[in-house]
């Protein structure tokens, strides 16, 4: 689960289904004392794996094709920026 905001990127990895993970991430971001900066611009339901230094993203069954295509376009235009934001994703 990855949310891209105006200034921040938020993600949550886990074994639960993507809808459950999205709900949990939303609750974490809205929890008392934790303010997110800006608006969430896009939400993506993904599978990922690391191959060496490469981060390979695949859309889950929940990810809408158009949303995944938009994510791919973002990654092609800003690959180093997106990878930097996801560097701690293991």
VMD Tcl script that builds the backbone (N, CA, C; Angstrom):
set m [mol new atoms 270]
animate dup $m
set s [atomselect $m all]
$s set {name element resname resid chain x y z} {
  {N N UNK 1 A 0.848 -1.155 0.000}
  {CA C UNK 1 A 0.000 0.000 0.000}
  {C C UNK 1 A 0.892 1.214 0.000}
  {N N UNK 2 A 0.744 2.072 -1.004}
  {CA C UNK 2 A 1.538 3.297 -1.102}
  {C C UNK 2 A 0.593 4.456 -1.374}
  {N N UNK 3 A 0.723 5.513 -0.574}
  {CA C UNK 3 A -0.012 6.752 -0.788}
  {C C UNK 3 A 1.000 7.818 -1.163}
  {N N UNK 4 A 0.754 8.533 -2.249}
  {CA C UNK 4 A 1.593 9.655 -2.630}
  {C C UNK 4 A 0.840 10.936 -2.309}
  {N N UNK 5 A 1.469 11.774 -1.486}
  {CA C UNK 5 A 0.871 13.046 -1.124}
  {C C UNK 5 A 1.568 14.190 -1.814}
  {N N UNK 6 A 1.181 15.406 -1.434}
  {CA C UNK 6 A 1.799 16.600 -2.005}
  {C C UNK 6 A 3.305 16.614 -1.754}
  {N N UNK 7 A 3.688 16.344 -0.521}
  {CA C UNK 7 A 5.095 16.445 -0.147}
  {C C UNK 7 A 5.657 15.137 0.403}
  {N N UNK 8 A 4.812 14.217 0.755}
  {CA C UNK 8 A 5.247 12.995 1.425}
  {C C UNK 8 A 4.740 11.753 0.700}
  {N N UNK 9 A 5.414 10.656 0.957}
  {CA C UNK 9 A 4.986 9.341 0.495}
  {C C UNK 9 A 4.830 8.465 1.727}
  {N N UNK 10 A 3.711 7.784 1.801}
  {CA C UNK 10 A 3.412 6.922 2.941}
  {C C UNK 10 A 3.209 5.510 2.420}
  {N N UNK 11 A 3.726 4.534 3.142}
  {CA C UNK 11 A 3.520 3.159 2.718}
  {C C UNK 11 A 3.374 2.263 3.927}
  {N N UNK 12 A 2.733 1.150 3.675}
  {CA C UNK 12 A 2.537 0.144 4.706}
  {C C UNK 12 A 2.618 -1.211 4.035}
  {N N UNK 13 A 3.498 -2.046 4.520}
  {CA C UNK 13 A 3.637 -3.405 4.001}
  {C C UNK 13 A 3.031 -4.372 5.017}
  {N N UNK 14 A 2.510 -5.466 4.535}
  {CA C UNK 14 A 1.946 -6.461 5.431}
  {C C UNK 14 A 1.356 -7.618 4.667}
  {N N UNK 15 A 0.899 -8.609 5.410}
  {CA C UNK 15 A 0.339 -9.816 4.815}
  {C C UNK 15 A -1.173 -9.757 4.656}
  {N N UNK 16 A -1.817 -8.727 5.238}
  {CA C UNK 16 A -3.266 -8.594 5.096}
  {C C UNK 16 A -3.618 -8.203 3.663}
  {N N UNK 17 A -4.904 -8.284 3.326}
  {CA C UNK 17 A -5.309 -7.856 1.982}
  {C C UNK 17 A -5.136 -6.341 1.856}
  {N N UNK 18 A -5.118 -5.873 0.627}
  {CA C UNK 18 A -4.790 -4.477 0.358}
  {C C UNK 18 A -5.825 -3.504 0.903}
  {N N UNK 19 A -7.074 -3.888 0.920}
  {CA C UNK 19 A -8.119 -3.017 1.465}
  {C C UNK 19 A -7.893 -2.818 2.964}
  {N N UNK 20 A -7.567 -3.891 3.667}
  {CA C UNK 20 A -7.292 -3.815 5.099}
  {C C UNK 20 A -6.073 -2.945 5.364}
  {N N UNK 21 A -5.020 -3.124 4.566}
  {CA C UNK 21 A -3.809 -2.323 4.738}
  {C C UNK 21 A -4.084 -0.842 4.463}
  {N N UNK 22 A -4.877 -0.551 3.438}
  {CA C UNK 22 A -5.208 0.840 3.127}
  {C C UNK 22 A -5.974 1.480 4.273}
  {N N UNK 23 A -6.932 0.744 4.834}
  {CA C UNK 23 A -7.713 1.260 5.957}
  {C C UNK 23 A -6.805 1.512 7.159}
  {N N UNK 24 A -5.893 0.593 7.432}
  {CA C UNK 24 A -4.971 0.753 8.553}
  {C C UNK 24 A -4.052 1.961 8.339}
  {N N UNK 25 A -3.544 2.131 7.142}
  {CA C UNK 25 A -2.686 3.283 6.859}
  {C C UNK 25 A -3.469 4.584 7.009}
  {N N UNK 26 A -4.696 4.622 6.512}
  {CA C UNK 26 A -5.551 5.808 6.692}
  {C C UNK 26 A -5.729 6.128 8.169}
  {N N UNK 27 A -6.025 5.115 8.962}
  {CA C UNK 27 A -6.225 5.336 10.401}
  {C C UNK 27 A -4.947 5.843 11.053}
  {N N UNK 28 A -3.799 5.280 10.659}
  {CA C UNK 28 A -2.529 5.741 11.223}
  {C C UNK 28 A -2.276 7.208 10.885}
  {N N UNK 29 A -2.563 7.589 9.651}
  {CA C UNK 29 A -2.326 8.970 9.233}
  {C C UNK 29 A -3.286 9.944 9.896}
  {N N UNK 30 A -4.465 9.481 10.245}
  {CA C UNK 30 A -5.465 10.341 10.867}
  {C C UNK 30 A -5.471 10.259 12.388}
  {N N UNK 31 A -4.589 9.447 12.948}
  {CA C UNK 31 A -4.551 9.253 14.397}
  {C C UNK 31 A -4.190 10.561 15.110}
  {N N UNK 32 A -4.642 10.662 16.333}
  {CA C UNK 32 A -4.330 11.852 17.138}
  {C C UNK 32 A -2.825 12.060 17.209}
  {N N UNK 33 A -2.433 13.307 17.030}
  {CA C UNK 33 A -1.030 13.646 17.157}
  {C C UNK 33 A -0.212 13.438 15.899}
  {N N UNK 34 A -0.773 12.825 14.877}
  {CA C UNK 34 A -0.025 12.615 13.645}
  {C C UNK 34 A -0.717 13.360 12.518}
  {N N UNK 35 A -0.109 14.417 12.118}
  {CA C UNK 35 A -0.671 15.229 11.045}
  {C C UNK 35 A 0.108 14.950 9.773}
  {N N UNK 36 A -0.596 14.695 8.709}
  {CA C UNK 36 A 0.099 14.528 7.438}
  {C C UNK 36 A 0.191 15.881 6.752}
  {N N UNK 37 A 1.252 16.047 5.985}
  {CA C UNK 37 A 1.431 17.319 5.284}
  {C C UNK 37 A 0.830 17.216 3.897}
  {N N UNK 38 A -0.140 18.075 3.620}
  {CA C UNK 38 A -0.738 18.107 2.296}
  {C C UNK 38 A -1.805 17.050 2.088}
  {N N UNK 39 A -2.197 16.930 0.843}
  {CA C UNK 39 A -3.265 16.050 0.420}
  {C C UNK 39 A -2.702 14.774 -0.175}
  {N N UNK 40 A -3.400 13.659 0.024}
  {CA C UNK 40 A -3.031 12.417 -0.645}
  {C C UNK 40 A -3.504 12.536 -2.087}
  {N N UNK 41 A -2.588 12.425 -3.034}
  {CA C UNK 41 A -2.899 12.577 -4.453}
  {C C UNK 41 A -3.242 11.258 -5.126}
  {N N UNK 42 A -2.613 10.163 -4.674}
  {CA C UNK 42 A -2.933 8.862 -5.274}
  {C C UNK 42 A -2.628 7.753 -4.289}
  {N N UNK 43 A -3.408 6.698 -4.408}
  {CA C UNK 43 A -3.260 5.507 -3.561}
  {C C UNK 43 A -3.063 4.320 -4.485}
  {N N UNK 44 A -2.125 3.461 -4.114}
  {CA C UNK 44 A -1.824 2.320 -4.972}
  {C C UNK 44 A -1.747 1.040 -4.146}
  {N N UNK 45 A -2.385 0.017 -4.683}
  {CA C UNK 45 A -2.449 -1.299 -4.060}
  {C C UNK 45 A -1.479 -2.189 -4.827}
  {N N UNK 46 A -0.316 -2.446 -4.236}
  {CA C UNK 46 A 0.772 -3.072 -4.980}
  {C C UNK 46 A 1.379 -4.266 -4.271}
  {N N UNK 47 A 1.986 -5.105 -5.080}
  {CA C UNK 47 A 2.925 -6.123 -4.618}
  {C C UNK 47 A 4.295 -5.600 -4.998}
  {N N UNK 48 A 5.286 -5.909 -4.234}
  {CA C UNK 48 A 6.632 -5.474 -4.599}
  {C C UNK 48 A 7.644 -6.535 -4.195}
  {N N UNK 49 A 8.805 -6.436 -4.807}
  {CA C UNK 49 A 9.941 -7.237 -4.365}
  {C C UNK 49 A 11.206 -6.506 -4.764}
  {N N UNK 50 A 12.243 -6.805 -4.058}
  {CA C UNK 50 A 13.553 -6.238 -4.349}
  {C C UNK 50 A 14.375 -7.269 -5.097}
  {N N UNK 51 A 15.057 -6.809 -6.120}
  {CA C UNK 51 A 16.020 -7.633 -6.839}
  {C C UNK 51 A 17.296 -6.807 -6.904}
  {N N UNK 52 A 18.208 -7.090 -5.962}
  {CA C UNK 52 A 19.405 -6.264 -5.841}
  {C C UNK 52 A 19.000 -4.855 -5.459}
  {N N UNK 53 A 19.411 -3.881 -6.244}
  {CA C UNK 53 A 19.045 -2.489 -5.988}
  {C C UNK 53 A 17.734 -2.093 -6.650}
  {N N UNK 54 A 17.130 -3.008 -7.406}
  {CA C UNK 54 A 15.890 -2.705 -8.113}
  {C C UNK 54 A 14.679 -2.960 -7.226}
  {N N UNK 55 A 13.716 -2.071 -7.296}
  {CA C UNK 55 A 12.425 -2.239 -6.640}
  {C C UNK 55 A 11.418 -2.523 -7.740}
  {N N UNK 56 A 10.813 -3.704 -7.700}
  {CA C UNK 56 A 9.869 -4.127 -8.738}
  {C C UNK 56 A 8.465 -4.045 -8.159}
  {N N UNK 57 A 7.622 -3.224 -8.787}
  {CA C UNK 57 A 6.251 -3.033 -8.347}
  {C C UNK 57 A 5.294 -3.703 -9.319}
  {N N UNK 58 A 4.282 -4.351 -8.785}
  {CA C UNK 58 A 3.222 -4.963 -9.586}
  {C C UNK 58 A 1.888 -4.596 -8.965}
  {N N UNK 59 A 0.923 -4.291 -9.802}
  {CA C UNK 59 A -0.409 -3.963 -9.299}
  {C C UNK 59 A -1.104 -5.201 -8.762}
  {N N UNK 60 A -1.796 -5.045 -7.647}
  {CA C UNK 60 A -2.588 -6.142 -7.107}
  {C C UNK 60 A -3.909 -6.208 -7.856}
  {N N UNK 61 A -4.726 -7.187 -7.527}
  {CA C UNK 61 A -6.057 -7.284 -8.128}
  {C C UNK 61 A -6.912 -6.061 -7.804}
  {N N UNK 62 A -6.613 -5.401 -6.695}
  {CA C UNK 62 A -7.366 -4.232 -6.260}
  {C C UNK 62 A -6.957 -2.975 -7.030}
  {N N UNK 63 A -5.747 -2.947 -7.569}
  {CA C UNK 63 A -5.233 -1.773 -8.284}
  {C C UNK 63 A -5.933 -1.636 -9.637}
  {N N UNK 64 A -6.522 -0.490 -9.881}
  {CA C UNK 64 A -7.182 -0.210 -11.160}
  {C C UNK 64 A -6.113 0.019 -12.218}
  {N N UNK 65 A -6.334 -0.534 -13.411}
  {CA C UNK 65 A -5.338 -0.465 -14.474}
  {C C UNK 65 A -4.884 0.962 -14.743}
  {N N UNK 66 A -5.818 1.894 -14.816}
  {CA C UNK 66 A -5.481 3.289 -15.090}
  {C C UNK 66 A -4.612 3.878 -13.988}
  {N N UNK 67 A -4.891 3.502 -12.726}
  {CA C UNK 67 A -4.074 3.982 -11.610}
  {C C UNK 67 A -2.649 3.439 -11.712}
  {N N UNK 68 A -2.524 2.172 -12.096}
  {CA C UNK 68 A -1.194 1.581 -12.223}
  {C C UNK 68 A -0.439 2.224 -13.385}
  {N N UNK 69 A -1.125 2.515 -14.474}
  {CA C UNK 69 A -0.479 3.185 -15.602}
  {C C UNK 69 A 0.007 4.580 -15.190}
  {N N UNK 70 A -0.786 5.282 -14.380}
  {CA C UNK 70 A -0.389 6.598 -13.875}
  {C C UNK 70 A 0.844 6.466 -12.980}
  {N N UNK 71 A 0.879 5.433 -12.138}
  {CA C UNK 71 A 2.044 5.193 -11.286}
  {C C UNK 71 A 3.287 4.918 -12.131}
  {N N UNK 72 A 3.134 4.104 -13.172}
  {CA C UNK 72 A 4.268 3.823 -14.052}
  {C C UNK 72 A 4.789 5.097 -14.702}
  {N N UNK 73 A 3.888 5.964 -15.129}
  {CA C UNK 73 A 4.301 7.235 -15.733}
  {C C UNK 73 A 5.038 8.107 -14.718}
  {N N UNK 74 A 4.536 8.138 -13.476}
  {CA C UNK 74 A 5.214 8.888 -12.415}
  {C C UNK 74 A 6.612 8.331 -12.192}
  {N N UNK 75 A 6.735 7.008 -12.159}
  {CA C UNK 75 A 8.029 6.369 -11.906}
  {C C UNK 75 A 9.005 6.641 -13.048}
  {N N UNK 76 A 8.518 6.626 -14.269}
  {CA C UNK 76 A 9.400 6.898 -15.407}
  {C C UNK 76 A 9.882 8.344 -15.400}
  {N N UNK 77 A 9.024 9.256 -14.967}
  {CA C UNK 77 A 9.392 10.674 -14.942}
  {C C UNK 77 A 10.254 11.041 -13.735}
  {N N UNK 78 A 10.076 10.312 -12.628}
  {CA C UNK 78 A 10.741 10.669 -11.365}
  {C C UNK 78 A 11.306 9.447 -10.661}
  {N N UNK 79 A 11.940 8.528 -11.382}
  {CA C UNK 79 A 12.337 7.261 -10.790}
  {C C UNK 79 A 13.246 7.413 -9.580}
  {N N UNK 80 A 14.235 8.287 -9.625}
  {CA C UNK 80 A 15.149 8.432 -8.492}
  {C C UNK 80 A 14.451 9.044 -7.285}
  {N N UNK 81 A 13.551 9.985 -7.524}
  {CA C UNK 81 A 12.813 10.608 -6.431}
  {C C UNK 81 A 11.908 9.589 -5.735}
  {N N UNK 82 A 11.204 8.793 -6.507}
  {CA C UNK 82 A 10.310 7.786 -5.928}
  {C C UNK 82 A 11.116 6.718 -5.191}
  {N N UNK 83 A 12.202 6.251 -5.787}
  {CA C UNK 83 A 13.042 5.258 -5.111}
  {C C UNK 83 A 13.619 5.815 -3.807}
  {N N UNK 84 A 14.004 7.081 -3.797}
  {CA C UNK 84 A 14.529 7.696 -2.574}
  {C C UNK 84 A 13.466 7.699 -1.481}
  {N N UNK 85 A 12.201 7.964 -1.857}
  {CA C UNK 85 A 11.128 7.988 -0.870}
  {C C UNK 85 A 10.817 6.586 -0.336}
  {N N UNK 86 A 11.111 5.573 -1.141}
  {CA C UNK 86 A 10.804 4.189 -0.748}
  {C C UNK 86 A 12.040 3.405 -0.343}
  {N N UNK 87 A 13.147 4.102 -0.055}
  {CA C UNK 87 A 14.409 3.414 0.204}
  {C C UNK 87 A 14.351 2.479 1.405}
  {N N UNK 88 A 13.491 2.753 2.363}
  {CA C UNK 88 A 13.409 1.888 3.549}
  {C C UNK 88 A 12.411 0.732 3.375}
  {N N UNK 89 A 11.798 0.642 2.218}
  {CA C UNK 89 A 10.875 -0.457 1.944}
  {C C UNK 89 A 11.697 -1.715 1.723}
  {N N UNK 90 A 11.537 -2.673 2.588}
  {CA C UNK 90 A 12.384 -3.877 2.547}
  {C C UNK 90 A 11.605 -5.063 2.037}
}
mol reanalyze $m
mol bondsrecalc $m
mol representation Tube
mol addrep $m
